[in-house]
Amino acid sequence: MITDSRTTLAQALHAHLIAELADVAGWALLISLTERLNHEPLTVQLRDALDNETLHRESESVQQWLAAQVQLIAKGDLQ
């Protein structure tokens, strides 16, 4: 979708935000699985990866960019 020339910047940012949220959910699922299977060394590595991804997602850059685009569109300053 992001590479489609008809995709607006707001749509691309929205897709990126969804991908980040799915990524965090995926890491959490893997952690849950390794915990249930008692693979503590792998669980620790996955938690580190989740922490890094969570910090990235919480930087809110993509959310801020998307909000700015949506505000411009709503005001009619951008189509």
All heavy atoms as a GROMACS GRO file, in nm:
protein
  618
    1MET      N    1   0.080  -0.118   0.000
    1MET     CA    2   0.000   0.000   0.000
    1MET      C    3   0.085   0.126   0.000
    1MET      O    4   0.055   0.222  -0.069
    1MET     CB    5  -0.092  -0.002   0.122
    1MET     CG    6  -0.167   0.124   0.142
    1MET     SD    7  -0.232   0.134   0.308
    1MET     CE    8  -0.263   0.305   0.313
    2ILE      N    9   0.191   0.125   0.076
    2ILE     CA   10   0.274   0.245   0.088
    2ILE      C   11   0.340   0.280  -0.044
    2ILE      O   12   0.359   0.398  -0.074
    2ILE     CB   13   0.378   0.228   0.201
    2ILE    CG1   14   0.305   0.223   0.336
    2ILE    CG2   15   0.480   0.340   0.201
    2ILE    CD1   16   0.394   0.197   0.455
    3THR      N   17   0.371   0.183  -0.125
    3THR     CA   18   0.438   0.211  -0.252
    3THR      C   19   0.342   0.246  -0.364
    3THR      O   20   0.385   0.285  -0.472
    3THR     CB   21   0.524   0.091  -0.294
    3THR    OG1   22   0.440  -0.023  -0.310
    3THR    CG2   23   0.634   0.063  -0.193
    4ASP      N   24   0.213   0.234  -0.340
    4ASP     CA   25   0.112   0.269  -0.440
    4ASP      C   26   0.111   0.421  -0.457
    4ASP      O   27   0.098   0.495  -0.359
    4ASP     CB   28  -0.025   0.219  -0.396
    4ASP     CG   29  -0.133   0.236  -0.501
    4ASP    OD1   30  -0.126   0.332  -0.581
    4ASP    OD2   31  -0.226   0.153  -0.502
    5SER      N   32   0.125   0.468  -0.579
    5SER     CA   33   0.133   0.612  -0.603
    5SER      C   34   0.005   0.686  -0.566
    5SER      O   35   0.007   0.808  -0.550
    5SER     CB   36   0.167   0.639  -0.750
    5SER     OG   37   0.064   0.588  -0.834
    6ARG      N   38  -0.105   0.616  -0.550
    6ARG     CA   39  -0.230   0.680  -0.511
    6ARG      C   40  -0.242   0.698  -0.360
    6ARG      O   41  -0.332   0.766  -0.311
    6ARG     CB   42  -0.349   0.597  -0.561
    6ARG     CG   43  -0.355   0.588  -0.714
    6ARG     CD   44  -0.455   0.486  -0.757
    6ARG     NE   45  -0.407   0.355  -0.712
    6ARG     CZ   46  -0.474   0.242  -0.724
    6ARG    NH1   47  -0.595   0.241  -0.777
    6ARG    NH2   48  -0.423   0.128  -0.682
    7THR      N   49  -0.152   0.640  -0.285
    7THR     CA   50  -0.155   0.648  -0.139
    7THR      C   51  -0.108   0.785  -0.093
    7THR      O   52  -0.002   0.832  -0.134
    7THR     CB   53  -0.065   0.539  -0.077
    7THR    OG1   54  -0.109   0.412  -0.121
    7THR    CG2   55  -0.066   0.544   0.074
    8THR      N   56  -0.187   0.848  -0.009
    8THR     CA   57  -0.148   0.978   0.046
    8THR      C   58  -0.048   0.958   0.159
    8THR      O   59  -0.032   0.847   0.213
    8THR     CB   60  -0.271   1.053   0.100
    8THR    OG1   61  -0.321   0.982   0.215
    8THR    CG2   62  -0.379   1.069  -0.005
    9LEU      N   63   0.017   1.067   0.197
    9LEU     CA   64   0.110   1.060   0.309
    9LEU      C   65   0.037   1.017   0.436
    9LEU      O   66   0.087   0.933   0.512
    9LEU     CB   67   0.180   1.194   0.330
    9LEU     CG   68   0.278   1.202   0.446
    9LEU    CD1   69   0.386   1.095   0.434
    9LEU    CD2   70   0.339   1.341   0.455
   10ALA      N   71  -0.082   1.070   0.458
   10ALA     CA   72  -0.159   1.033   0.578
   10ALA      C   73  -0.190   0.884   0.577
   10ALA      O   74  -0.180   0.817   0.680
   10ALA     CB   75  -0.288   1.115   0.586
   11GLN      N   76  -0.227   0.830   0.462
   11GLN     CA   77  -0.256   0.687   0.453
   11GLN      C   78  -0.131   0.603   0.477
   11GLN      O   79  -0.137   0.500   0.546
   11GLN     CB   80  -0.317   0.654   0.317
   11GLN     CG   81  -0.456   0.709   0.297
   11GLN     CD   82  -0.501   0.700   0.153
   11GLN    OE1   83  -0.422   0.704   0.059
   11GLN    NE2   84  -0.633   0.690   0.135
   12ALA      N   85  -0.019   0.646   0.425
   12ALA     CA   86   0.107   0.574   0.446
   12ALA      C   87   0.148   0.577   0.592
   12ALA      O   88   0.193   0.476   0.648
   12ALA     CB   89   0.217   0.633   0.358
   13LEU      N   90   0.132   0.692   0.657
   13LEU     CA   91   0.164   0.702   0.800
   13LEU      C   92   0.072   0.614   0.883
   13LEU      O   93   0.116   0.551   0.980
   13LEU     CB   94   0.156   0.847   0.846
   13LEU     CG   95   0.266   0.939   0.793
   13LEU    CD1   96   0.233   1.084   0.822
   13LEU    CD2   97   0.401   0.902   0.853
   14HIS      N   98  -0.055   0.610   0.846
   14HIS     CA   99  -0.150   0.525   0.916
   14HIS      C  100  -0.110   0.379   0.903
   14HIS      O  101  -0.112   0.303   1.001
   14HIS     CB  102  -0.292   0.549   0.860
   14HIS     CG  103  -0.398   0.477   0.935
   14HIS    ND1  104  -0.465   0.370   0.883
   14HIS    CD2  105  -0.447   0.496   1.060
   14HIS    CE1  106  -0.552   0.327   0.972
   14HIS    NE2  107  -0.543   0.400   1.081
   15ALA      N  108  -0.072   0.337   0.784
   15ALA     CA  109  -0.028   0.198   0.762
   15ALA      C  110   0.097   0.168   0.844
   15ALA      O  111   0.110   0.059   0.902
   15ALA     CB  112  -0.002   0.175   0.613
   16HIS      N  113   0.187   0.264   0.851
   16HIS     CA  114   0.310   0.246   0.929
   16HIS      C  115   0.277   0.231   1.078
   16HIS      O  116   0.334   0.145   1.146
   16HIS     CB  117   0.403   0.366   0.907
   16HIS     CG  118   0.535   0.351   0.973
   16HIS    ND1  119   0.640   0.283   0.916
   16HIS    CD2  120   0.579   0.392   1.095
   16HIS    CE1  121   0.743   0.285   0.999
   16HIS    NE2  122   0.708   0.350   1.108
   17LEU      N  123   0.186   0.312   1.127
   17LEU     CA  124   0.145   0.303   1.267
   17LEU      C  125   0.082   0.167   1.297
   17LEU      O  126   0.113   0.105   1.399
   17LEU     CB  127   0.047   0.415   1.300
   17LEU     CG  128  -0.003   0.424   1.443
   17LEU    CD1  129   0.112   0.440   1.541
   17LEU    CD2  130  -0.101   0.539   1.458
   18ILE      N  131  -0.002   0.119   1.209
   18ILE     CA  132  -0.062  -0.014   1.227
   18ILE      C  133   0.045  -0.121   1.230
   18ILE      O  134   0.041  -0.213   1.313
   18ILE     CB  135  -0.167  -0.041   1.117
   18ILE    CG1  136  -0.288   0.049   1.138
   18ILE    CG2  137  -0.208  -0.187   1.115
   18ILE    CD1  138  -0.385   0.049   1.021
   19ALA      N  139   0.143  -0.110   1.142
   19ALA     CA  140   0.252  -0.209   1.139
   19ALA      C  141   0.331  -0.207   1.269
   19ALA      O  142   0.369  -0.314   1.321
   19ALA     CB  143   0.344  -0.181   1.020
   20GLU      N  144   0.356  -0.089   1.324
   20GLU     CA  145   0.427  -0.081   1.452
   20GLU      C  146   0.348  -0.146   1.564
   20GLU      O  147   0.404  -0.217   1.648
   20GLU     CB  148   0.458   0.065   1.487
   20GLU     CG  149   0.569   0.125   1.406
   20GLU     CD  150   0.608   0.263   1.453
   20GLU    OE1  151   0.543   0.317   1.544
   20GLU    OE2  152   0.706   0.316   1.399
   21LEU      N  153   0.218  -0.122   1.568
   21LEU     CA  154   0.134  -0.184   1.671
   21LEU      C  155   0.130  -0.336   1.656
   21LEU      O  156   0.135  -0.409   1.756
   21LEU     CB  157  -0.007  -0.125   1.664
   21LEU     CG  158  -0.018   0.023   1.698
   21LEU    CD1  159  -0.158   0.075   1.669
   21LEU    CD2  160   0.019   0.049   1.842
   22ALA      N  161   0.124  -0.383   1.533
   22ALA     CA  162   0.125  -0.528   1.508
   22ALA      C  163   0.258  -0.588   1.548
   22ALA      O  164   0.264  -0.700   1.602
   22ALA     CB  165   0.095  -0.556   1.362
   23ASP      N  166   0.366  -0.515   1.526
   23ASP     CA  167   0.500  -0.563   1.563
   23ASP      C  168   0.510  -0.582   1.713
   23ASP      O  169   0.559  -0.685   1.761
   23ASP     CB  170   0.604  -0.464   1.514
   23ASP     CG  171   0.743  -0.522   1.505
   23ASP    OD1  172   0.755  -0.646   1.493
   23ASP    OD2  173   0.840  -0.446   1.508
   24VAL      N  174   0.463  -0.485   1.790
   24VAL     CA  175   0.465  -0.495   1.936
   24VAL      C  176   0.380  -0.615   1.982
   24VAL      O  177   0.423  -0.693   2.068
   24VAL     CB  178   0.415  -0.364   2.002
   24VAL    CG1  179   0.390  -0.383   2.150
   24VAL    CG2  180   0.515  -0.252   1.978
   25ALA      N  181   0.263  -0.632   1.922
   25ALA     CA  182   0.177  -0.746   1.957
   25ALA      C  183   0.246  -0.878   1.924
   25ALA      O  184   0.233  -0.976   1.999
   25ALA     CB  185   0.043  -0.735   1.885
   26GLY      N  186   0.316  -0.882   1.813
   26GLY     CA  187   0.388  -1.005   1.774
   26GLY      C  188   0.497  -1.042   1.873
   26GLY      O  189   0.512  -1.159   1.910
   27TRP      N  190   0.575  -0.942   1.917
   27TRP     CA  191   0.679  -0.970   2.017
   27TRP      C  192   0.616  -1.020   2.146
   27TRP      O  193   0.665  -1.114   2.208
   27TRP     CB  194   0.762  -0.844   2.046
   27TRP     CG  195   0.858  -0.809   1.936
   27TRP    CD1  196   0.856  -0.698   1.858
   27TRP    CD2  197   0.971  -0.886   1.892
   27TRP    NE1  198   0.959  -0.702   1.768
   27TRP    CE2  199   1.032  -0.816   1.787
   27TRP    CE3  200   1.026  -1.008   1.930
   27TRP    CZ2  201   1.145  -0.862   1.720
   27TRP    CZ3  202   1.138  -1.055   1.864
   27TRP    CH2  203   1.196  -0.983   1.760
   28ALA      N  204   0.505  -0.959   2.188
   28ALA     CA  205   0.438  -1.002   2.311
   28ALA      C  206   0.388  -1.146   2.298
   28ALA      O  207   0.398  -1.224   2.394
   28ALA     CB  208   0.321  -0.908   2.341
   29LEU      N  209   0.338  -1.182   2.182
   29LEU     CA  210   0.292  -1.319   2.160
   29LEU      C  211   0.408  -1.418   2.168
   29LEU      O  212   0.397  -1.524   2.230
   29LEU     CB  213   0.223  -1.329   2.024
   29LEU     CG  214   0.172  -1.467   1.984
   29LEU    CD1  215   0.066  -1.516   2.082
   29LEU    CD2  216   0.116  -1.462   1.843
   30LEU      N  217   0.520  -1.383   2.106
   30LEU     CA  218   0.637  -1.471   2.113
   30LEU      C  219   0.686  -1.487   2.257
   30LEU      O  220   0.725  -1.597   2.299
   30LEU     CB  221   0.749  -1.416   2.025
   30LEU     CG  222   0.729  -1.432   1.876
   30LEU    CD1  223   0.838  -1.357   1.799
   30LEU    CD2  224   0.729  -1.580   1.837
   31ILE      N  225   0.686  -1.380   2.333
   31ILE     CA  226   0.726  -1.387   2.474
   31ILE      C  227   0.634  -1.480   2.550
   31ILE      O  228   0.680  -1.565   2.627
   31ILE     CB  229   0.730  -1.246   2.536
   31ILE    CG1  230   0.845  -1.166   2.478
   31ILE    CG2  231   0.738  -1.253   2.688
   31ILE    CD1  232   0.839  -1.018   2.508
   32SER      N  233   0.505  -1.466   2.529
   32SER     CA  234   0.409  -1.554   2.596
   32SER      C  235   0.434  -1.700   2.563
   32SER      O  236   0.431  -1.787   2.651
   32SER     CB  237   0.267  -1.513   2.554
   32SER     OG  238   0.172  -1.600   2.609
   33LEU      N  239   0.462  -1.727   2.438
   33LEU     CA  240   0.488  -1.865   2.395
   33LEU      C  241   0.614  -1.920   2.460
   33LEU      O  242   0.613  -2.032   2.513
   33LEU     CB  243   0.501  -1.870   2.243
   33LEU     CG  244   0.532  -2.005   2.182
   33LEU    CD1  245   0.420  -2.104   2.209
   33LEU    CD2  246   0.556  -1.991   2.033
   34THR      N  247   0.722  -1.842   2.459
   34THR     CA  248   0.847  -1.892   2.519
   34THR      C  249   0.835  -1.909   2.670
   34THR      O  250   0.896  -1.998   2.727
   34THR     CB  251   0.967  -1.801   2.484
   34THR    OG1  252   0.942  -1.669   2.531
   34THR    CG2  253   0.994  -1.802   2.334
   35GLU      N  254   0.755  -1.824   2.734
   35GLU     CA  255   0.732  -1.840   2.878
   35GLU      C  256   0.659  -1.970   2.906
   35GLU      O  257   0.695  -2.044   3.000
   35GLU     CB  258   0.652  -1.722   2.932
   35GLU     CG  259   0.731  -1.595   2.944
   35GLU     CD  260   0.646  -1.475   2.984
   35GLU    OE1  261   0.522  -1.477   2.965
   35GLU    OE2  262   0.705  -1.378   3.033
   36ARG      N  263   0.558  -1.998   2.827
   36ARG     CA  264   0.481  -2.122   2.847
   36ARG      C  265   0.564  -2.247   2.820
   36ARG      O  266   0.539  -2.353   2.878
   36ARG     CB  267   0.357  -2.123   2.759
   36ARG     CG  268   0.254  -2.024   2.805
   36ARG     CD  269   0.132  -2.025   2.720
   36ARG     NE  270   0.047  -1.913   2.759
   36ARG     CZ  271  -0.070  -1.889   2.707
   36ARG    NH1  272  -0.117  -1.967   2.612
   36ARG    NH2  273  -0.140  -1.787   2.748
   37LEU      N  274   0.663  -2.234   2.732
   37LEU     CA  275   0.749  -2.347   2.700
   37LEU      C  276   0.876  -2.349   2.785
   37LEU      O  277   0.964  -2.432   2.765
   37LEU     CB  278   0.786  -2.344   2.551
   37LEU     CG  279   0.668  -2.360   2.455
   37LEU    CD1  280   0.714  -2.340   2.312
   37LEU    CD2  281   0.602  -2.497   2.472
   38ASN      N  282   0.884  -2.257   2.881
   38ASN     CA  283   0.997  -2.249   2.974
   38ASN      C  284   1.132  -2.233   2.904
   38ASN      O  285   1.230  -2.295   2.941
   38ASN     CB  286   1.000  -2.371   3.067
   38ASN     CG  287   0.880  -2.376   3.158
   38ASN    OD1  288   0.841  -2.274   3.214
   38ASN    ND2  289   0.820  -2.492   3.171
   39HIS      N  290   1.137  -2.147   2.805
   39HIS     CA  291   1.261  -2.114   2.734
   39HIS      C  292   1.310  -1.977   2.782
   39HIS      O  293   1.304  -1.878   2.709
   39HIS     CB  294   1.240  -2.113   2.582
   39HIS     CG  295   1.218  -2.246   2.522
   39HIS    ND1  296   1.318  -2.341   2.514
   39HIS    CD2  297   1.108  -2.302   2.468
   39HIS    CE1  298   1.271  -2.450   2.457
   39HIS    NE2  299   1.144  -2.430   2.428
   40GLU      N  300   1.356  -1.975   2.906
   40GLU     CA  301   1.392  -1.848   2.970
   40GLU      C  302   1.498  -1.768   2.894
   40GLU      O  303   1.482  -1.647   2.878
   40GLU     CB  304   1.437  -1.872   3.115
   40GLU     CG  305   1.462  -1.745   3.193
   40GLU     CD  306   1.340  -1.653   3.203
   40GLU    OE1  307   1.225  -1.701   3.202
   40GLU    OE2  308   1.362  -1.530   3.210
   41PRO      N  309   1.607  -1.829   2.844
   41PRO     CA  310   1.706  -1.748   2.771
   41PRO      C  311   1.646  -1.677   2.649
   41PRO      O  312   1.675  -1.560   2.624
   41PRO     CB  313   1.813  -1.848   2.730
   41PRO     CG  314   1.800  -1.959   2.827
   41PRO     CD  315   1.652  -1.967   2.859
   42LEU      N  316   1.562  -1.747   2.576
   42LEU     CA  317   1.498  -1.686   2.460
   42LEU      C  318   1.396  -1.582   2.502
   42LEU      O  319   1.384  -1.476   2.440
   42LEU     CB  320   1.430  -1.794   2.373
   42LEU     CG  321   1.367  -1.747   2.243
   42LEU    CD1  322   1.466  -1.670   2.156
   42LEU    CD2  323   1.311  -1.867   2.167
   43THR      N  324   1.326  -1.607   2.611
   43THR     CA  325   1.230  -1.510   2.664
   43THR      C  326   1.299  -1.378   2.697
   43THR      O  327   1.248  -1.270   2.665
   43THR     CB  328   1.158  -1.566   2.789
   43THR    OG1  329   1.093  -1.687   2.756
   43THR    CG2  330   1.058  -1.467   2.843
   44VAL      N  331   1.417  -1.386   2.759
   44VAL     CA  332   1.493  -1.266   2.794
   44VAL      C  333   1.530  -1.188   2.668
   44VAL      O  334   1.515  -1.065   2.662
   44VAL     CB  335   1.619  -1.302   2.875
   44VAL    CG1  336   1.711  -1.183   2.892
   44VAL    CG2  337   1.578  -1.359   3.012
   45GLN      N  338   1.576  -1.257   2.565
   45GLN     CA  339   1.612  -1.190   2.440
   45GLN      C  340   1.491  -1.124   2.375
   45GLN      O  341   1.499  -1.011   2.325
   45GLN     CB  342   1.674  -1.290   2.342
   45GLN     CG  343   1.810  -1.339   2.383
   45GLN     CD  344   1.864  -1.444   2.287
   45GLN    OE1  345   1.790  -1.502   2.208
   45GLN    NE2  346   1.994  -1.467   2.294
   46LEU      N  347   1.380  -1.195   2.378
   46LEU     CA  348   1.258  -1.139   2.319
   46LEU      C  349   1.207  -1.019   2.397
   46LEU      O  350   1.156  -0.923   2.338
   46LEU     CB  351   1.150  -1.247   2.309
   46LEU     CG  352   1.179  -1.362   2.212
   46LEU    CD1  353   1.074  -1.471   2.224
   46LEU    CD2  354   1.189  -1.313   2.069
   47ARG      N  355   1.221  -1.023   2.528
   47ARG     CA  356   1.181  -0.907   2.609
   47ARG      C  357   1.265  -0.785   2.574
   47ARG      O  358   1.215  -0.672   2.570
   47ARG     CB  359   1.191  -0.938   2.757
   47ARG     CG  360   1.077  -1.021   2.809
   47ARG     CD  361   1.078  -1.028   2.961
   47ARG     NE  362   0.975  -1.120   3.006
   47ARG     CZ  363   0.995  -1.218   3.092
   47ARG    NH1  364   1.114  -1.237   3.145
   47ARG    NH2  365   0.896  -1.297   3.127
   48ASP      N  366   1.394  -0.806   2.551
   48ASP     CA  367   1.481  -0.695   2.510
   48ASP      C  368   1.433  -0.637   2.376
   48ASP      O  369   1.427  -0.515   2.359
   48ASP     CB  370   1.626  -0.742   2.497
   48ASP     CG  371   1.692  -0.768   2.631
   48ASP    OD1  372   1.639  -0.720   2.734
   48ASP    OD2  373   1.797  -0.836   2.632
   49ALA      N  374   1.399  -0.725   2.283
   49ALA     CA  375   1.349  -0.680   2.153
   49ALA      C  376   1.218  -0.604   2.169
   49ALA      O  377   1.198  -0.499   2.106
   49ALA     CB  378   1.331  -0.799   2.059
   50LEU      N  379   1.129  -0.654   2.254
   50LEU     CA  380   1.002  -0.586   2.279
   50LEU      C  381   1.026  -0.449   2.343
   50LEU      O  382   0.962  -0.350   2.304
   50LEU     CB  383   0.911  -0.671   2.368
   50LEU     CG  384   0.779  -0.605   2.411
   50LEU    CD1  385   0.694  -0.569   2.291
   50LEU    CD2  386   0.703  -0.697   2.506
   51ASP      N  387   1.117  -0.442   2.438
   51ASP     CA  388   1.148  -0.313   2.501
   51ASP      C  389   1.196  -0.211   2.398
   51ASP      O  390   1.153  -0.096   2.399
   51ASP     CB  391   1.255  -0.330   2.610
   51ASP     CG  392   1.203  -0.403   2.732
   51ASP    OD1  393   1.079  -0.417   2.747
   51ASP    OD2  394   1.287  -0.448   2.813
   52ASN      N  395   1.283  -0.255   2.307
   52ASN     CA  396   1.333  -0.165   2.203
   52ASN      C  397   1.221  -0.121   2.110
   52ASN      O  398   1.212  -0.003   2.074
   52ASN     CB  399   1.445  -0.232   2.122
   52ASN     CG  400   1.574  -0.241   2.199
   52ASN    OD1  401   1.600  -0.160   2.286
   52ASN    ND2  402   1.655  -0.340   2.167
   53GLU      N  403   1.138  -0.214   2.070
   53GLU     CA  404   1.027  -0.181   1.980
   53GLU      C  405   0.926  -0.090   2.049
   53GLU      O  406   0.873   0.002   1.988
   53GLU     CB  407   0.958  -0.308   1.930
   53GLU     CG  408   0.854  -0.283   1.824
   53GLU     CD  409   0.906  -0.210   1.702
   53GLU    OE1  410   1.022  -0.233   1.662
   53GLU    OE2  411   0.831  -0.128   1.646
   54THR      N  412   0.902  -0.114   2.176
   54THR     CA  413   0.808  -0.030   2.252
   54THR      C  414   0.861   0.113   2.262
   54THR      O  415   0.785   0.209   2.244
   54THR     CB  416   0.783  -0.090   2.391
   54THR    OG1  417   0.728  -0.221   2.375
   54THR    CG2  418   0.686  -0.005   2.471
   55LEU      N  419   0.990   0.128   2.289
   55LEU     CA  420   1.049   0.262   2.293
   55LEU      C  421   1.034   0.332   2.159
   55LEU      O  422   1.001   0.450   2.152
   55LEU     CB  423   1.198   0.254   2.330
   55LEU     CG  424   1.229   0.227   2.476
   55LEU    CD1  425   1.380   0.206   2.494
   55LEU    CD2  426   1.182   0.342   2.563
   56HIS      N  427   1.056   0.258   2.051
   56HIS     CA  428   1.042   0.314   1.916
   56HIS      C  429   0.898   0.358   1.892
   56HIS      O  430   0.873   0.468   1.844
   56HIS     CB  431   1.086   0.210   1.813
   56HIS     CG  432   1.067   0.254   1.674
   56HIS    ND1  433   0.999   0.180   1.581
   56HIS    CD2  434   1.105   0.366   1.609
   56HIS    CE1  435   0.996   0.244   1.467
   56HIS    NE2  436   1.060   0.357   1.481
   57ARG      N  437   0.803   0.274   1.927
   57ARG     CA  438   0.663   0.306   1.904
   57ARG      C  439   0.619   0.423   1.991
   57ARG      O  440   0.544   0.509   1.949
   57ARG     CB  441   0.574   0.186   1.930
   57ARG     CG  442   0.432   0.207   1.875
   57ARG     CD  443   0.332   0.117   1.937
   57ARG     NE  444   0.312   0.135   2.080
   57ARG     CZ  445   0.247   0.238   2.135
   57ARG    NH1  446   0.198   0.333   2.063
   57ARG    NH2  447   0.234   0.245   2.265
   58GLU      N  448   0.668   0.426   2.112
   58GLU     CA  449   0.627   0.531   2.205
   58GLU      C  450   0.693   0.666   2.178
   58GLU      O  451   0.656   0.765   2.239
   58GLU     CB  452   0.654   0.488   2.349
   58GLU     CG  453   0.559   0.380   2.395
   58GLU     CD  454   0.588   0.329   2.535
   58GLU    OE1  455   0.694   0.364   2.592
   58GLU    OE2  456   0.506   0.253   2.587
   59SER      N  457   0.789   0.669   2.085
   59SER     CA  458   0.848   0.797   2.050
   59SER      C  459   0.744   0.888   1.987
   59SER      O  460   0.761   1.010   1.982
   59SER     CB  461   0.966   0.778   1.955
   59SER     OG  462   0.919   0.739   1.827
   60GLU      N  463   0.637   0.831   1.940
   60GLU     CA  464   0.520   0.901   1.890
   60GLU      C  465   0.545   0.984   1.766
   60GLU      O  466   0.460   1.063   1.726
   60GLU     CB  467   0.456   0.986   2.000
   60GLU     CG  468   0.405   0.905   2.117
   60GLU     CD  469   0.337   0.990   2.224
   60GLU    OE1  470   0.320   1.111   2.203
   60GLU    OE2  471   0.300   0.932   2.327
   61SER      N  472   0.659   0.971   1.702
   61SER     CA  473   0.686   1.048   1.582
   61SER      C  474   0.581   1.021   1.475
   61SER      O  475   0.525   1.115   1.418
   61SER     CB  476   0.825   1.015   1.526
   61SER     OG  477   0.924   1.055   1.617
   62VAL      N  478   0.556   0.895   1.447
   62VAL     CA  479   0.460   0.860   1.343
   62VAL      C  480   0.321   0.911   1.380
   62VAL      O  481   0.250   0.967   1.296
   62VAL     CB  482   0.458   0.708   1.316
   62VAL    CG1  483   0.349   0.670   1.217
   62VAL    CG2  484   0.594   0.662   1.265
   63GLN      N  485   0.283   0.897   1.506
   63GLN     CA  486   0.153   0.947   1.551
   63GLN      C  487   0.144   1.098   1.534
   63GLN      O  488   0.040   1.151   1.492
   63GLN     CB  489   0.128   0.909   1.696
   63GLN     CG  490   0.104   0.760   1.715
   63GLN     CD  491   0.095   0.722   1.862
   63GLN    OE1  492   0.179   0.761   1.941
   63GLN    NE2  493  -0.008   0.647   1.897
   64GLN      N  494   0.250   1.169   1.566
   64GLN     CA  495   0.250   1.315   1.553
   64GLN      C  496   0.243   1.356   1.406
   64GLN      O  497   0.170   1.449   1.371
   64GLN     CB  498   0.374   1.374   1.619
   64GLN     CG  499   0.372   1.362   1.770
   64GLN     CD  500   0.505   1.401   1.833
   64GLN    OE1  501   0.605   1.421   1.765
   64GLN    NE2  502   0.506   1.412   1.965
   65TRP      N  503   0.318   1.288   1.322
   65TRP     CA  504   0.315   1.319   1.179
   65TRP      C  505   0.175   1.292   1.121
   65TRP      O  506   0.124   1.372   1.042
   65TRP     CB  507   0.418   1.239   1.102
   65TRP     CG  508   0.560   1.265   1.142
   65TRP    CD1  509   0.611   1.380   1.198
   65TRP    CD2  510   0.669   1.175   1.132
   65TRP    NE1  511   0.745   1.365   1.222
   65TRP    CE2  512   0.784   1.241   1.182
   65TRP    CE3  513   0.683   1.045   1.085
   65TRP    CZ2  514   0.910   1.182   1.185
   65TRP    CZ3  515   0.808   0.985   1.088
   65TRP    CH2  516   0.919   1.053   1.138
   66LEU      N  517   0.116   1.180   1.161
   66LEU     CA  518  -0.017   1.147   1.113
   66LEU      C  519  -0.119   1.250   1.161
   66LEU      O  520  -0.202   1.297   1.083
   66LEU     CB  521  -0.058   1.006   1.159
   66LEU     CG  522  -0.199   0.960   1.122
   66LEU    CD1  523  -0.221   0.966   0.972
   66LEU    CD2  524  -0.225   0.820   1.175
   67ALA      N  525  -0.111   1.289   1.286
   67ALA     CA  526  -0.204   1.389   1.339
   67ALA      C  527  -0.190   1.521   1.263
   67ALA      O  528  -0.290   1.586   1.231
   67ALA     CB  529  -0.178   1.410   1.488
   68ALA      N  530  -0.068   1.560   1.232
   68ALA     CA  531  -0.046   1.685   1.158
   68ALA      C  532  -0.107   1.677   1.018
   68ALA      O  533  -0.171   1.772   0.972
   68ALA     CB  534   0.103   1.715   1.149
   69GLN      N  535  -0.090   1.562   0.952
   69GLN     CA  536  -0.147   1.544   0.820
   69GLN      C  537  -0.299   1.548   0.824
   69GLN      O  538  -0.363   1.612   0.742
   69GLN     CB  539  -0.100   1.412   0.758
   69GLN     CG  540   0.042   1.412   0.711
   69GLN     CD  541   0.061   1.504   0.592
   69GLN    OE1  542  -0.005   1.488   0.490
   69GLN    NE2  543   0.148   1.600   0.607
   70VAL      N  544  -0.357   1.481   0.922
   70VAL     CA  545  -0.503   1.477   0.934
   70VAL      C  546  -0.558   1.617   0.962
   70VAL      O  547  -0.661   1.656   0.907
   70VAL     CB  548  -0.546   1.375   1.042
   70VAL    CG1  549  -0.694   1.387   1.074
   70VAL    CG2  550  -0.511   1.234   0.997
   71GLN      N  551  -0.489   1.694   1.043
   71GLN     CA  552  -0.534   1.830   1.072
   71GLN      C  553  -0.529   1.917   0.947
   71GLN      O  554  -0.622   1.995   0.920
   71GLN     CB  555  -0.447   1.893   1.181
   71GLN     CG  556  -0.475   1.835   1.318
   71GLN     CD  557  -0.380   1.889   1.424
   71GLN    OE1  558  -0.297   1.975   1.398
   71GLN    NE2  559  -0.390   1.834   1.544
   72LEU      N  560  -0.424   1.902   0.866
   72LEU     CA  561  -0.417   1.977   0.741
   72LEU      C  562  -0.530   1.939   0.647
   72LEU      O  563  -0.591   2.026   0.583
   72LEU     CB  564  -0.281   1.953   0.673
   72LEU     CG  565  -0.159   2.017   0.739
   72LEU    CD1  566  -0.031   1.969   0.673
   72LEU    CD2  567  -0.170   2.168   0.735
   73ILE      N  568  -0.558   1.810   0.639
   73ILE     CA  569  -0.666   1.764   0.553
   73ILE      C  570  -0.800   1.818   0.603
   73ILE      O  571  -0.882   1.866   0.525
   73ILE     CB  572  -0.667   1.610   0.545
   73ILE    CG1  573  -0.544   1.561   0.469
   73ILE    CG2  574  -0.794   1.559   0.477
   73ILE    CD1  575  -0.518   1.411   0.483
   74ALA      N  576  -0.821   1.812   0.734
   74ALA     CA  577  -0.948   1.857   0.792
   74ALA      C  578  -0.971   2.007   0.768
   74ALA      O  579  -1.083   2.050   0.748
   74ALA     CB  580  -0.951   1.826   0.941
   75LYS      N  581  -0.862   2.084   0.771
   75LYS     CA  582  -0.874   2.228   0.748
   75LYS      C  583  -0.885   2.262   0.600
   75LYS      O  584  -0.909   2.376   0.565
   75LYS     CB  585  -0.752   2.300   0.807
   75LYS     CG  586  -0.752   2.305   0.958
   75LYS     CD  587  -0.653   2.410   1.008
   75LYS     CE  588  -0.518   2.349   1.032
   75LYS     NZ  589  -0.420   2.444   1.086
   76GLY      N  590  -0.865   2.161   0.514
   76GLY     CA  591  -0.871   2.186   0.371
   76GLY      C  592  -0.741   2.240   0.314
   76GLY      O  593  -0.737   2.281   0.199
   77ASP      N  594  -0.635   2.238   0.394
   77ASP     CA  595  -0.505   2.287   0.348
   77ASP      C  596  -0.429   2.183   0.267
   77ASP      O  597  -0.327   2.214   0.207
   77ASP     CB  598  -0.419   2.330   0.467
   77ASP     CG  599  -0.477   2.451   0.540
   77ASP    OD1  600  -0.556   2.524   0.479
   77ASP    OD2  601  -0.442   2.469   0.658
   78LEU      N  602  -0.478   2.062   0.269
   78LEU     CA  603  -0.409   1.951   0.200
   78LEU      C  604  -0.511   1.854   0.152
   78LEU      O  605  -0.611   1.826   0.219
   78LEU     CB  606  -0.314   1.883   0.300
   78LEU     CG  607  -0.221   1.776   0.248
   78LEU    CD1  608  -0.120   1.836   0.152
   78LEU    CD2  609  -0.148   1.710   0.364
   79GLN      N  610  -0.492   1.804   0.034
   79GLN     CA  611  -0.587   1.704  -0.020
   79GLN      C  612  -0.518   1.573  -0.044
   79GLN      O  613  -0.404   1.561  -0.061
   79GLN     CB  614  -0.649   1.755  -0.148
   79GLN     CG  615  -0.731   1.878  -0.123
   79GLN     CD  616  -0.803   1.924  -0.247
   79GLN    OE1  617  -0.799   1.860  -0.350
   79GLN    NE2  618  -0.871   2.034  -0.236
   0.00000   0.00000   0.00000
